[in-house]
Amino acid sequence: MKTEQFVLGTGSSFRGTLHVGLVNNMPDQALRATEIQFARLLKEAAGPLDVRLRLFSLATIARSPQARARMEGFYDDAGMLPHVPVDALIITGAEPQAADLTAEPYWNDLARLIDWAQTGTVTALFSCLAVHAAVLHLDRIARRPLPRKLSGVFTAARCQDDPLFLNVPGQFAIPHSRRNETPEEALAARGYHVLSRLKGGGADLFTRELPGQSRFVFLQGHPEYDSVTLGREYLRDMGRYLRGEAGRPVLPENYFDRATEESLRQATRANAPIEEFTRIVSAALPLQQWRNHSVRLFANWLSSAAAAKARRAASRAIPTRKRA
């Protein structure tokens, strides 16, 4: 069956069509939500650009039969990417199964995808765990564990000017949800450019640029998250805690209002069932304070991708001067 292709933006062709591939490696329970989050964000960011979104997933990501049935006709195997027209790429993280990323069952496929993207795209954007995998594969930069999970909405500050930050304020809100980080000193030593860092320390957004290669953009945060995602993740982690499968999760920082936080703490002290936590979280109204900044960031990314595509096409169109 033919893969579904999402048409985003108003369809103006003054720069031609920009083909964006989304390699969605999230687990089954988050697959659809992640797909919708990125599609909506790209649609809001596309503006006058003619942007087409196509969905892919690594074949070696474990899927249930039900998930594979739903993906049929909507997703292509990421192994097809070298043979389909894609200008820009987004690669999401995946649910970790091993402490060593190179031991993940999808590692070889992901490494081949990263290698191809260096010359097969004009830009690629890596999200969360895909960031850690990419820098490990490219430059042997190993992630390191954080003292505790970083979860919540944090303030990031720009530390370098860049076209990605056009009309983005010097400080902006960004959700993060991770247990590891990429050491900033290791990034700097290998020529990466840290463009924003979290208040209190730690790289937020950084890039890798080599002559003749795709511009790689790395997001340790989650600008694509909708207003309820952090709450949904908290409930998932709390469910695991109540079943004895994991430690007690931290409350997402700067996300719930104080009354909701106190209700959740009381439920924790009372050893309440997961249904009580679900009731409290469902009644909360977190403010999605990061949305405008996220749309602006992705609009700038799409515009830079369209410009890079045009430059690449122009350079290829220049005729080679024949020798006398």
Order of alpha helices (4+ residues) and beta strands (2+ residues): beta-beta-alpha-beta-alpha-beta-beta-alpha-beta-alpha-beta-beta-alpha-beta-beta-beta-alpha-alpha-alpha-alpha
